[in-house]
Amino acid sequence: MKRTIYVLEDDADIGELINFLLTEQGYVVSVFGSIAAFKRHTEHNVLPQLLIIDVMLPDGNGLDVCREWKSADATRHVPVLVMSAYEDYRNDNRAQDADDFVGKPFDIKSFLRTVQMHFH
């Protein structure tokens, strides 16, 4: 079975880097630049096995998406990794719903270990 990851990241360069890194590790990756695009896709497609969400997005806050995802019966079992350059978000009440937090900029090896950890 393919290991599927959805990435919600509005910075095209970071999204491309994450896509490259994870694809090289054998994951099937879909990157979305907005909450709207992410929601349109998830309405009609198979759920991922991991969701990576940036906090600051052009059409909302990734922590709110995390909270919605973790409060829904259909998606609460899917691990959510939240990413932000602002460490303060690690302590935000909405971040408590996340399974993990990655600070930006991130160390590539550490990032890949964190992702891999959620598949074992």
C-alpha positions as CSV (number, residue, x, y, z in Angstrom):
1,M,0.0,0.0,0.0
2,K,1.3,3.5,-0.9
3,R,2.1,5.8,1.9
4,T,0.2,9.0,1.1
5,I,0.9,12.4,2.5
6,Y,-1.0,15.7,2.0
7,V,0.9,18.9,2.5
8,L,-0.9,22.2,3.0
9,E,1.8,24.8,2.4
10,D,1.4,28.1,0.6
11,D,5.1,28.8,0.0
12,A,5.7,27.2,-3.4
13,D,9.4,26.7,-2.8
14,I,8.9,25.0,0.6
15,G,6.1,22.9,-0.9
16,E,8.3,21.8,-3.8
17,L,11.1,20.9,-1.4
18,I,8.9,18.8,0.8
19,N,7.4,17.1,-2.2
20,F,10.8,16.3,-3.5
21,L,12.2,15.0,-0.2
22,L,9.1,12.8,0.6
23,T,8.8,11.5,-3.0
24,E,12.4,10.5,-2.9
25,Q,11.6,8.5,0.3
26,G,8.8,6.6,-1.6
27,Y,5.8,8.6,-0.3
28,V,2.9,9.7,-2.6
29,V,2.6,13.4,-2.0
30,S,0.0,16.0,-2.9
31,V,0.8,19.7,-2.1
32,F,-1.9,22.3,-1.7
33,G,-1.3,26.1,-1.6
34,S,-4.6,27.0,0.1
35,I,-7.2,25.7,2.5
36,A,-9.8,25.9,-0.2
37,A,-7.8,23.8,-2.6
38,F,-7.1,21.3,0.1
39,K,-10.8,21.0,1.1
40,R,-11.9,20.6,-2.5
41,H,-9.4,17.7,-3.0
42,T,-10.2,15.9,0.3
43,E,-14.0,16.0,-0.5
44,H,-13.5,13.6,-3.4
45,N,-10.3,11.6,-2.7
46,V,-8.9,9.0,-0.4
47,L,-7.6,10.2,2.9
48,P,-3.9,10.5,3.4
49,Q,-2.0,8.6,6.0
50,L,-0.3,11.8,7.2
51,L,-1.2,15.5,6.9
52,I,1.4,18.2,7.1
53,I,0.0,21.7,7.6
54,D,1.7,25.1,7.6
55,V,0.2,27.5,10.2
56,M,0.1,30.7,8.2
57,L,-1.9,30.3,5.0
58,P,-3.4,32.8,2.6
59,D,-7.0,31.9,3.4
60,G,-6.9,30.9,7.0
61,N,-4.9,29.4,9.9
62,G,-3.5,25.9,9.6
63,L,-4.2,25.4,13.3
64,D,-7.9,25.7,12.7
65,V,-7.6,23.1,9.9
66,C,-5.8,20.8,12.3
67,R,-8.5,21.2,14.9
68,E,-11.3,20.5,12.3
69,W,-9.4,17.5,11.0
70,K,-8.8,16.0,14.5
71,S,-12.4,16.7,15.7
72,A,-14.0,14.8,12.7
73,D,-14.7,11.1,13.2
74,A,-13.6,10.3,9.6
75,T,-10.2,12.0,9.9
76,R,-9.2,12.1,13.6
77,H,-7.0,8.9,13.2
78,V,-4.8,10.6,10.6
79,P,-1.6,12.1,12.2
80,V,-1.2,15.8,11.7
81,L,2.2,17.5,11.6
82,V,2.1,21.3,12.0
83,M,4.9,23.5,10.7
84,S,5.7,27.1,11.5
85,A,8.6,29.5,11.7
86,Y,7.0,30.9,14.9
87,E,7.8,28.7,17.9
88,D,5.0,30.4,19.8
89,Y,2.5,28.4,17.8
90,R,3.8,25.2,19.4
91,N,2.0,26.3,22.6
92,D,-1.2,27.6,21.0
93,N,-4.2,25.7,22.3
94,R,-5.1,24.8,18.7
95,A,-1.7,23.2,18.2
96,Q,-2.4,20.7,21.0
97,D,-4.5,18.8,18.5
98,A,-1.5,18.2,16.3
99,D,0.5,15.0,16.6
100,D,3.8,16.8,16.1
101,F,5.3,20.2,15.5
102,V,8.2,21.1,13.1
103,G,9.8,24.5,13.3
104,K,11.0,26.3,10.2
105,P,13.6,26.3,8.9
106,F,13.8,22.6,9.5
107,D,16.7,20.2,9.4
108,I,16.0,17.8,6.6
109,K,17.1,14.6,8.3
110,S,15.2,15.5,11.4
111,F,12.1,16.3,9.3
112,L,12.3,13.0,7.5
113,R,12.7,11.1,10.8
114,T,9.6,12.9,12.2
115,V,7.6,11.9,9.1
116,Q,8.8,8.3,9.2
117,M,8.0,8.0,12.8
118,H,4.3,8.4,12.0
119,F,4.3,5.4,9.7
120,H,5.5,2.8,12.3
